Amino acid sequence: MTALADVVAFTCLLVGAVLCLTAGLGLVRFPDVLSRMHAGTKPQVLGVLLVMVGAAIRLNGWANAWMLLLVAAFQLLTAPVSAHLISRVAYRRRHVRRDLLLVDELGSAGHQDDVYRGDEPGDAPPEDPGAPLRG
């Protein structure tokens, strides 16, 4: 293994670890569900991919590289799907501050989802601020 490959592998591993650390800190520090979801997916996926690239450079053999490629592929497939589902549940359960949304395609444009009516918690704020709370 050449010194250049070691430096590239070390750099990928270090940057990937720092990105995963910032994703964990974002999960703890960010105030709402949508920003936590963003912190838990964007830098974490890139961090894991960089760690996989650094490990593939450092490890010898195609068997290790194929295993790391599978881990990276599953990470790329599952992270967006889980983030989408978390955001949909948070929106339906009204854990999202809708006044901070720039575009609310699910609620403000008249696309009310009648199938999931009643899925929100009992103490959720009403959709229109003038309506009284249910109780």
WOQUI-V823228 format. One record per run of one state. SS is the DSSP state (a for helix, b for strand, c for the rest). FROM is the first residue (numbers start at 0). TO is the last residue. If there is no record, write none. Layout:
SS_FROM_TO / SS_FROM_TO
//
This chain:
c_0_1 / a_2_28 / c_29_31 / a_32_57 / c_58_60 / a_61_91 / c_92_96 / a_97_99 / c_100_134
//
